[in-house]
Amino acid sequence: MKIFLTGSSGGIGQAIERKLKNNGVEVINPSSSELDLASNISIDKIKVDGFIHCAGINEPKSYKVLNKNSFYRLFQINTYSFIEITKNLIFSKHSNIIAIGSLYSTLAKENRIEYSMSKHALHAAVKTLAIEMAKDKVLVNLISPGFVDTPLTRKNLSNSEILSLEKKIPLGFTSADQIADMIYYLISNNKSISGQNIIIDNGYSLI
């Protein structure tokens, strides 16, 4: 099995790469210097059994200071690159395409307007691709993590926010390995789930 993976340098991406390789999956994971998602994307037409789009950026800011350049760059990396890579890969029958979304693809929080919009758009892209690619027996889903204990989470949240969340989340912070476990299940077993937003948040969205 051969899987194309973006964002393998991040906390979730590293866990996904590790899980796949530990189970004998061949992983193609170009670095940011090899594949710049913020610019025009050009990759070889390689045949794969799945694609996991884990790359993304989150730069919290108020709508009052947004500008078109940063807005377009974030959308290019978080959303449009997912479509461009999908167009350039050749998928075997029953391949699984998985985009990493966020709770912000359904919820909202102050200072997350461009990030949340990019994840809402990614959700829409997944649902549409699931319909369009069904004729080729390719399944497309979104995995939306809640608060995952990664360096990016700790960068964007204060210590007091982290302590508060630890008390609020029913099952505590989600781990990157929990996300990787679900992704490996879909990659290796899924033949019927498509167009879905699978939320993995240890119960946070229930409160």
C-alpha positions as a printed Julia matrix, in Angstrom:
207×3 Matrix{Float64}:
   0.0    0.0     0.0
   1.28   3.46   -0.96
   0.01   6.67    0.68
   0.74  10.31   -0.15
   0.97  12.43    3.01
   1.36  16.18    3.52
   2.22  17.87    6.8
   4.29  15.02    8.22
   6.52  17.43   10.15
   3.71  18.51   12.52
   2.6   16.73   15.67
  -0.38  14.96   14.07
   1.49  14.35   10.82
   4.38  12.68   12.62
   1.98  10.34   14.43
   0.26   9.45   11.16
   3.54   8.74    9.38
   4.74   6.6    12.29
   1.49   4.6    12.43
   1.49   3.93    8.7
   5.15   2.93    8.48
   4.89   0.71   11.56
   2.17  -1.19    9.71
   4.15  -1.65    6.52
   2.65   1.2     4.51
   4.86   3.02    2.01
   4.58   6.74    2.72
   5.41   9.48    0.23
   5.79  12.62    2.31
   7.57  15.49    0.57
   9.0   18.19    2.76
   7.84  21.8     2.52
  10.94  22.61    0.46
  10.15  19.77   -1.95
   6.45  20.66   -2.21
   5.55  24.26   -1.44
   1.81  24.23   -0.81
   1.7   28.03   -0.8
   2.63  28.25   -4.48
   1.69  26.52   -7.72
   1.7   22.77   -7.12
   3.32  20.34   -9.51
   3.8   16.69   -8.62
   4.41  13.54  -10.62
   1.37  11.54  -11.72
   2.01   8.69   -9.31
  -0.42   5.9    -8.48
  -1.36   5.68   -4.81
  -3.83   3.9    -2.54
  -4.66   6.99   -0.56
  -3.92  10.63    0.2
  -3.85  12.27    3.63
  -3.81  16.06    3.7
  -2.5   16.94    7.13
  -0.71  20.17    6.2
  -2.18  23.38    7.5
  -1.44  26.65    9.22
  -3.32  28.48   11.96
  -2.39  32.09   12.65
  -4.99  33.54   15.06
  -5.89  37.15   14.4
  -8.88  39.46   14.56
 -10.89  40.13   11.42
  -9.87  43.78   11.87
  -6.29  43.07   10.85
  -6.89  40.56    8.06
  -5.36  41.28    4.67
  -5.8   39.56    1.33
  -2.26  38.27    1.06
  -2.29  36.35    4.35
  -5.88  35.24    3.72
  -5.09  33.8     0.29
  -1.9   32.14    1.54
  -3.74  30.36    4.36
  -6.5   29.21    1.99
  -3.93  28.0    -0.53
  -2.2   25.83    2.08
  -5.21  24.64    4.08
  -7.77  24.15    1.34
  -6.85  24.64   -2.29
  -3.66  22.57   -2.17
  -5.81  19.6    -1.11
  -7.75  19.86   -4.35
  -4.66  20.43   -6.49
  -2.87  17.37   -5.11
  -6.0   15.23   -5.5
  -6.15  16.24   -9.17
  -2.54  15.19   -9.74
  -2.59  11.76   -8.12
  -3.8    8.52   -9.68
  -5.9    6.52   -7.23
  -6.37   2.78   -7.17
  -9.85   1.33   -6.62
 -11.14   1.77   -3.05
  -8.5    4.37   -2.26
  -9.19   6.61    0.72
  -8.62  10.35    0.68
  -8.58  11.97    4.1
  -8.34  15.67    4.9
  -7.55  16.85    8.4
 -10.15  19.41    9.38
 -10.86  20.89   12.78
 -13.62  21.48   15.25
 -13.56  24.93   13.68
 -15.05  23.36   10.54
 -18.31  23.28   12.51
 -17.73  25.54   15.53
 -16.27  29.02   15.88
 -13.96  30.98   18.15
 -12.78  34.57   18.21
  -9.69  35.4    16.19
 -10.08  32.27   14.04
 -12.06  33.7    11.13
  -9.68  32.86    8.26
  -8.69  29.48    9.74
 -12.32  28.54   10.42
 -13.37  29.63    6.94
 -10.61  27.5     5.4
 -11.77  24.44    7.35
 -15.43  25.03    6.5
 -14.37  25.19    2.85
 -12.31  22.02    3.24
 -15.4   20.26    4.62
 -17.39  21.36    1.56
 -14.61  20.18   -0.75
 -14.61  16.74    0.9
 -18.36  16.32    0.5
 -18.28  17.37   -3.14
 -15.27  15.2    -4.01
 -16.95  12.24   -2.31
 -19.78  12.52   -4.83
 -17.6   13.19   -7.85
 -15.08  10.41   -7.11
 -17.61   7.74   -6.14
 -17.75   6.52   -9.75
 -14.08   5.55   -9.39
 -14.74   3.85   -6.01
 -12.6    6.45   -4.2
 -13.76   7.43   -0.72
 -13.23  10.92    0.68
 -13.62  11.94    4.33
 -12.73  14.68    6.79
 -11.2   13.97   10.2
 -11.87  16.88   12.56
  -9.72  16.78   15.69
 -10.63  18.66   18.82
  -7.88  19.98   21.04
  -4.85  17.8    20.39
  -1.81  18.12   22.59
   0.72  19.26   19.99
   3.31  22.07   19.83
   0.91  24.08   17.62
  -1.84  23.85   20.24
   0.52  25.05   22.95
   1.68  27.87   20.67
  -1.84  29.16   20.06
  -3.21  28.72   23.6
  -2.05  30.27   26.84
  -1.19  28.11   29.84
  -4.39  29.22   31.56
  -6.45  28.22   28.5
  -4.79  24.81   28.41
  -5.48  24.21   32.11
  -9.09  25.28   31.66
  -9.57  22.95   28.69
  -8.04  20.02   30.54
 -10.81  20.39   33.09
 -13.58  20.85   30.51
 -12.88  18.09   27.97
 -14.69  14.96   29.25
 -11.9   12.55   28.24
  -9.04  15.04   28.35
  -6.92  16.28   25.47
  -6.94  14.15   22.33
  -3.57  12.65   21.45
  -2.04  12.67   17.99
  -1.88   8.88   18.15
  -5.67   8.7    18.51
  -6.02  10.64   15.27
  -3.47   8.38   13.58
  -5.33   5.25   14.71
  -8.57   6.37   13.05
  -6.75   7.35    9.87
  -5.02   3.99    9.65
  -8.36   2.24   10.13
  -9.89   4.18    7.24
  -6.85   3.73    4.99
  -6.69  -0.02    5.57
 -10.35  -1.01    6.0
 -12.82   1.58    4.76
 -14.93   0.69    1.75
 -18.25   2.34    2.64
 -17.78   5.59    4.63
 -17.53   8.63    2.38
 -18.33  12.34    2.53
 -18.33  12.34    6.33
 -16.88  14.67    8.93
 -15.54  12.37   11.66
 -15.01  14.37   14.85
 -12.37  13.1    17.27
 -12.48  15.43   20.27
 -12.78  13.25   23.4
 -16.26  14.63   23.97
 -15.49  18.36   23.83
 -18.26  19.21   21.35
 -20.83  17.62   23.69
 -20.37  20.23   26.43
